[in-house]
Amino acid sequence: MATTSSYQQIYERRLSQAMQRKASAKSRATTALARDFFSSNNAANAPDRYNDTTGDEWRTLPSRLVKLSNYLRERSSSGNGDTNETFPVIVSNKIDESRRVSLGAAVFNQAPSTFLDEFRSLFEALLRARQNKWKRERVVDESMEVDDEEEDGDNCEADELLLSEEDQLYQSLSTLGWLSNQLQTPFREALHSVMMEAIKSLIAGDFETEGMLDQTLEWKSQVLVPWVYSVVGAEAYECNQWAAQLEYAASECFVHVRMNELFDLVTDYPESLPAVRELQLALDRTGRIFYETLAFEWRQALVQRLIHPGAQTSQIIDVYINTIKVLREMDPSGELLQVVTQPVREYLRGRNDCVRCIITSLTDEEGGGDLYEELKRQDAKPLEEAQLDEEDEEEPPTFDWQPPPSILQRRGVITGQVGKVSSSSRRAGDILSMLVGIYGSKELFVNEYRIMLADKLLSNLEYNTDAEVHKLELLKLRFGESSLRSCEVMVKDIDDSKRIHTNIRSTLELNSSRDDPPVVDAAIVSHIFWPHLQRDSMKHHKKIQSKLDQFCKEYEKLKNPRRLVWMQQLGTVEMEVEAYETDADGNVTSYVKDVTCTPAHATLLANFEDKSQWTLEELSTEAAMSEEMVRKRMGFWVNQRVVQVNRVGEDMIYSLVSASEVNSNDHSFIDHNDDDEQELAVSLGAHEEEEMKVYESYIVGMLSNLGQLPLQRIHTMLKTFVSGSEHNYDKTPNQLAVFLQQLCKEEKLEVGPDGMYKLLKKGAK
């Protein structure tokens, strides 16, 4: 019990001492001065404003700070402390440190929540005033001209008034000693904010002007350094290494401004090359810390502005190529490139027309751009060699050997690790190998080129293969001769066709009359080496068929025992047809015009030489074509005003147009569309269908022997076993999944909830 009483006495004594100290603190001169510091500001403005927002309160700070600094100077010079303040007095030329601490504690104890924000606004205003004064005093170029709104008289007067109080303000802050502790955060925040504004106005959107980083550092030297020096003082400037801090901060702001323009840097390349190189220099000044942030921002910019359904595949590929070039310029190690472009590679892999767009640009001499120039590179090497590591010594040394990059260039900018550099990196980035690497196999690109080459060769009526031979030789340097052997055979077929055509035509001209010259030209192909061509059957008109038979007989004599098998839907026919039109005076005139069409169009029109009127069913039977196909083909002649169509009940009747019916039956020329006018020689659907049938047989065999398998296992086994034949397996897992779902719909397979595929048993549902 005695112990409890003694503790209570100690507590009461300490509580009494605390109350006395509190009462003593309220009566101190520093407490009264702090109260007056805030009350004088409140008297001049609206009440309670410190508890809500920060407006122009900072404008009265310089005059109020002078009162506080004068108090410290007076007390220090007199050497007489206040009767209520018990700390010792140091009589010297320096400010009494104890009184300074007491005054600072009293002020910040009574300070509102917005007090530090006022100082930030004050520092921002001072630095902006210095910035505007610097702009007015120096001879500026057009990019740094001051807007009229910033240059008006009111702003100039306000800046001059603020700068006139500058020296006294800094002396007051030095006397109070707040800048090194309490005001460090608002001072640095104001410094960074104004730096970002100034550097953004200086360099934003300007990618082509060289020396933008030098201009930024010049602005730092002429504006920032003098201002910070005057604020913190000479001793603190040297002690805290402010020169190095400002150098780093200027480079950091430069990097941040460019980070918001990364996508524009890529799209404007190579015009933006000066900005790219200066960004690299700024990053080197800041160290490795910003490379990870740069990679994230760059990646996000590509995802948000490029990877979406509205962007065309060709545009995505162009931006991807520019991104490769820009990142190779900034990071020779290739680490930044792998991180930034990963989403683009994955997105392009899912686009069905990506391979076709790449091959189109690669072989387009006029509009191919960077890819065609990449194909023509003098140092072009096969894709397999472009992926060799630097330690692979499979190539013998040559006189043009170049040493690998230094360890500094090989060090990853993100991880800092030193890795191997492939030969593609050694040659400033092999863009083609990176595009092929999206799919991991060159077979896709070779097959796509075969399809495009077939269309080009079969549409070339002059048998001219010089341009295609040149492109093929360039492609062989990159993809290898063995991969393009079938393409060589295709080109050779066209060259042989030209020679055979010349021989047969000369023979037919000798044996035919002048009124019946030979009219058949043929491209004779070795179908084993060509992609799957259109093989839809039809029955030619007897007049056309006789010309084809005549050509076949001469070919059999020339190439015995070989025989020709016509692909009846392929080819072009040049015809002269009579059509009618109404002139400006309303008179109907007939004229003969040249028309180029398909053999199907020519056969259908030739039937009208036998009789002038045909029903849709009759034409379908005569030409051995479906009614839907006949209707589409006849739409071409209806639109040419050569044939008209009338409905009689459910039947459609076609007849040749006569002069008397041109104006009276305008309705007979409508409601017909020839949507198959532009056809490809290669049947893409049939080619893919034939491949899928081969894959289906393999899949059925796997599931018959192994029971049930997941998607990834089926994909791996197809890659292993479907090789070395005409139909190499080159599908992605997503494409295989679509095909397997189609087999499930056809009730050939079934898939369980665990994703396992198996054969559908007969009778099971």
C-alpha positions, 0 to 999 in steps of 0.5 A: 500500500505504501508503494502505491502511494509513493507512485501516486505522489511521483505521478502528481509531481510530474503532472504538476511540473508538466502543467507549469512548463506548459504555462511557462511556454505560453508566456514565452516570447517565442510562443507569443511571436509564433502566435503573432506570426500566424494571427497577423496573416489571418487578420489580412485574409479570410479566417480559417483558410489555413485549415482548408486550402492554400491560396496566396498566403505564401505572398506574405511569408517574406515579410513575416519571416523578417520579423522572426529573423529580426527577433533572433538577431536582436536577442543574440546581439543584446545577449539578454534572454527572456525572463521566462526562457531558461536556456543559456545565452551564448554571447557571440556574432552567431545566432543563439542556437537554443533560441533558434530551436525554441522559436522554430518549435513554437512556430511549427507547433502552431503551424496549420496543415498547409504551412509547408505547402505555402513554402512550396508555392513560394519557392515555385514562384521564386524559381518561375520568376527567375525563369521568366527573367532569364527568358527576357534577358537572353536572346532566345530562339523560336523554340523558347519564345515566351507566350504573350500571356506570360509576357504581359505587364502584370506578370513582369511587375509581380516577378520584379516585386517578388525578386526584390524581396529575394535577398532579404527572404534568403537571409531570414531563412538562413537566420532561422535555419529552417531550410536544412531541416523543416523546409527541405521537402517543400524546397525539393518538391518545388525545385522538381516541379518547376524543373519538369515544367521548364524542361518539358516546355524546352524539349517536348515534341522536338525530336529532330533538333540536336543538342536538346540535352545540352540546352537543358544542362545550359538552362540548369547552369544559368537558372537552377544553379544560381538560384539554389546557391543563393537559397542554401548558401555557399557552405551548404551548396558545397557540403551537400554537393548540390552541383552533382544533385542538380546535374542528376536532377536535370537528366532525370527530368529529361528522361521523364519527359521523354518517357511520355513520348516513347511511342512518338520516338518510335513512329518518327524514327529515323527522324527522331534519332537525335532524340534517341541518342540524347535519351541514352546519354541522359540515362547513362547520367542517371545510372541503371535505375531508370532502365527498368521504369523505361522498359515498363513505360515503353511496354505500356505505350505499345500495348495501349496505342498499338496492340488493338484490333483497330491497328492494321497488321502492316502498321504494327509490323512497321512500328515493331521494326522501328522499335527494334532499331531504336532499342538496338541504338539504346541498348546493344545488349538486346535485353531491353528489346526482349522485355519491351517487345514481348507483348507485340511478338505475342500479339503478332503471332495471333494475327492470321495475316502477319506472315503474309504482310511480312512476305509482302513487304519483304518482296515489294521493291516499291513499297516494301520499305525497311524489310526490302532494304533488309533483304538487300543487305550486303552482309546478309547471311542465312537465318540459321547463322544469324542465331549462332552464339559468339562462342560458336566457331563454325565459320572459318575466319575471314578478312572482314572479321569483327571483334565482339562488343566490349563487356560494357556494351554486353552488360544488360541495362536492366539486370546488369548481367553480362551475357552472350551476344549473338551474331545478329547483335554483332551486326546491329540487329538482324530484323528479319531473323527477329520477325521469323523468330516470332513464329520460331520456324521459317517454314511458315514464311517459305510456304506463304511465299510459295502461295504469293509467287504462284499467284504472281507467276500465273497472272504474268501474261508475258512470261517475264520472270526476271524480277521474281528470279532476283527476289528469289535469289535474295531470299535464298541467301536468307532462308537457304536454297533447300527451303526454296527449291520448289520455288525455283521449279515454279519459276523454271516452269514459267520459263519452260512454258514460254519456250513451249508456247513459242514452239507450238504457236509457230507450228499452229501459225503454219498450219492454220489459216489467216482467219483462224489464228492460234489464240491459246497461251498456256502456263504448264506447271509441275503440280507436285511443286506448286501449292494447291491450285483452283481445280473446280470443274466446268464444261467449256463451250465447244468453240473454246474447247476445240482451241484447247484440244488443238493446243493439247495435240501439238503439246503431245507431239512435242513432249510425248508421252506427256499429257496436259490436264487443264485447270479449267477455272484458271486463266484469263480470256481477252474478248471483244463484245458489243455493248450499248449505251445512251449518249447525252442526247438520249440516242442509243449507240452500239460499240465494241469494247475489249473485256478481260475475264475468266474462262468461266465468264467466257464460256457462259457468254459463248453459249449465247452464240448458240441461242440468244436466251437461256434460263439459269438452270439451262446455263448451269447444265450446259456449263456443268456449274452450280446455279449459284456460281452461274448467277454470280458469273453472269452478274459480270456480263449484266453489269457490262450491259452485254446481257440482261436478266428477267424474272419469269415466275421463279425462273431467271432468264438471260438474253443478249441486249438489243438496242431497243431494250436498253432504255425500256428495261433498265431494271433488268441490269440490277440486282447482280453482283460479280463478287468473284471477279478478283480470284486467286489462282491458289485455293487457300481454303483447299490447300488448308483443307488438304493439310488438315486432312493429313493432320486429322489422320495423324491425330486419329492414329495417336488417339487410337493408340494412346487413348486420350491426350491433352492439346499440348501433347498432340501439338508436340507429337504433330511437330515431331512426326509430321515432317519431311513431307509436303505437309509440314506441321507449322500450326500454333497451339491456338490454331490446333485448338480451333481444328480440334474443336471443329473435329468435335463438332463433326462428332469425330472427337470429344473433349472432357472437362479436363481438356483431354481429347479422345475418339468419339465412340460410335453411338455415344452422344 
